[in-house]
């Protein structure tokens, strides 16, 4: 089995806990995750491949209830994990400081129009100002042309910012589409970073997902020193609501994802850049106060 380079980061995962202790925010949540997708399962998977660091992203189904994320960060070995929260006007300044002390260093904004979870322009601006005072980064999620509706707001961001999942490209529209070209323009700005993740979920052809390769390559070429990778474990798009089950996308699938990542890159040396060097440099700027 191929192991990743020493010091590698899985820079985007979600972790879940027992429903009786960490319930989803409402019964109409997008999905209801099974309890086995917990931090123990994540650590076993990472141990098998060699990942030492991970970025734990607050799942949308937990909303602003960050108790599970707090509990994991507080019990983890120092420097192992960085947290990414959901922040809006309902989160107080005191709560933000508690998040910072726990090891949270970023906030994610979901601009996917089909989810209807995006902030208003005014709330987005207010939240960005609060995050800027803490030195946090922002993660931006959406699909295809979703970003065009908030293009002016995104172009105004001057803190460190990350485009999730290759921008959720619409494969049939091609890399010349307006939305994808806009994201490449953002990536050429020095404060913008890109996630070379989730190409498998956007593919229209299925494994080995060759139709998404041009998009991953274009992202990398736009910002080779500012690209990261994450597995998006445990692949929440596979959850079914209500009463559905999770198709086990474990070790084999993660290795296949890494094979896809390699196809985006010019050579094997670049793998260490994306998995080790780039994230180490990115998160080194955010480490002050981390446990």
Number of C-alpha atoms within 10 A of each C-alpha: 7 10 14 20 16 12 15 26 29 23 22 24 21 23 23 24 18 14 12 8 9 15 17 22 13 11 12 11 14 17 20 23 26 16 13 15 20 18 17 11 14 19 15 12 16 21 12 13 17 18 21 19 21 24 22 24 23 24 21 21 19 19 16 16 19 18 12 20 26 17 11 17 24 15 10 12 10 12 14 15 23 25 24 27 25 19 23 17 12 8 13 11 11 9 13 18 12 13 20 19 17 21 24 27 26 26 22 22 20 20 19 18 14 11 11 9 13 17 16 10 12 10 14 18 15 13 17 20 14 17 19 15 8 14 16 20 23 22 21 19 20 22 21 19 23 19 23 15 12 14 15 11 14 16 12 9 17 14 17 18 23 25 25 25 27 30 29 23 25 19 18 11 13 16 19 10 15 14 23 26 16 16 24 22 12 23 24 16 13 14 15 24 27 29 25 26 27 25 25 21 16 19 19 14 12 12 14 14 17 15 19 28 19 15 23 27 19 18 27 26 18 19 18 20 19 25 27 30 27 24 24 21 20 24 18 18 11 16 18 15 14 12 10 13 14 17 12 12 12 14 14 10 15 19 17 15 21 18 13 23 21 18 16 21 19 12 9 10 10 17 21 17 19 25 24 23 19 21 24 17 12 17 14 10 11 18 14 13 11 17 17
